[in-house]
Amino acid sequence: MSEYKIVTAARQLAGEIQVPGDKSISHRSIMFGSLAEGVTMVRGFLHGEDNHATLNAFRAMGVEISEAADGVLTIQGRGLDGLQEPADVLDCGNSGTTMRLMCGLLSGQRFFSVLTGDQYLRRRPMKRVVKPLSEMGARILGRDGGERAPLAIDGGGIRAASYHSPIASAQVKSAVLLAGLSAEGATEVYEPHLSRDHSERMLTYFGADLQLLDGGVRLQGRPRLLGREVSVPGDISSAAFFLVAALITPGTELLIRNVGVNPTRSGVIDILQAMGGDITLQDQRTCSGEPVADLLVRSSELHGIRVGGDLVPRAIDEFPVISVAASLAQGTTVISEAEELRVKETDRIAAICGELGKLGARLEPRPDGMLIEGVEQLTGAEVGSHGDHRIAMSLAIAGLRAAGEMRINDTGCTATSFPNFWSLLEQIKQ
Ligand code: S3P
């Protein structure tokens, strides 16, 4: 709570940067690498607090994971049935992905385990995974009838299932698929809009038999996963802060190298381009089954747009910083069908509207999103992160266009996903 940052306006930004590895892909590289047979090497792994929670959990289940001086991980895979019962509670920290995906994975392991997390994670909804997993035969107990962590899992005995998820959530989809790995037969998951598909891509890359269906995916249980080399691209969710920073700062040209541009994640590029943002994808390529590009971005006159439907899951983590762009765009931006924002690391609709409002932005919260009227300029003020890394970093980007000094309280949380955010921001300021 005591950590804070002072941000001042930028005259201009320039340079070439690389952002740290993708958080979602880093989590999955440890999970699938541990469940595979043989060695998995992971380059570009995100050494942030969330991913270390996953790493520590697998070490606690007997997986040998070593880290070289350059950050490359070597995982000695133990196969589908090789994990050991952890002797203590597994602490997922602030990481919803760790907790929800582990719930699925541990449901299929024939031992007892308990998952907990920090004060924010222990408030977040878990029934969305506990319900489908229970239908597959999992025995999971938690506070509020299984809605809140800590969660205790008496694993084993999972049956394949066909699950129609009411929400487009990669965490729900991946939890069911991870449980389905241990079941005989095929497990299917359907979702209302396609959520990020990193699990599907990595499972296929490791040799699983996975088919894409109309609105869903089918995984054959008990696959033989084989260890592979994984190159984790830069996280588009981290690049998004610098995309918006460059767009809203006059006279700026910035190159962000090696960013993952998986179409299930690249909604932020589509949204910012639709707002008039000058963003070019260069040198598009594929790395370990994931599309990657360099992003060239130049400052632009932005205008408001409407965002809803299948764009929402494709940009779900970027709405805090998209709101900063919309606050400085001409006209009105309307974000709808984004009620999931209310159950992220914090209630992001309330946090964005409250904190950006203190800087003179004009936002109106709605149950499923918000309405944003653009203004010419923001004004420095004292704001807070609500313990949410993406709120803290979005506020820092807003500060680039705020007159006067701005103080952001409670900024330690940025270490969960982007430990060198502040130094990169200083590096590109002219
Ligand atoms: C994630 C899925 C998304 C996203 C989160 C990471 C993942 O959550 O917001 O930051 O790695 O599967 P939901 O599944 O709740 O949408």
Residues whose N, C-alpha, C, O or C-beta is under 5 A from the ligand:
A	BS01	S3P	S24 T97 A168 S169 A170 Q171 V172 I316 D317
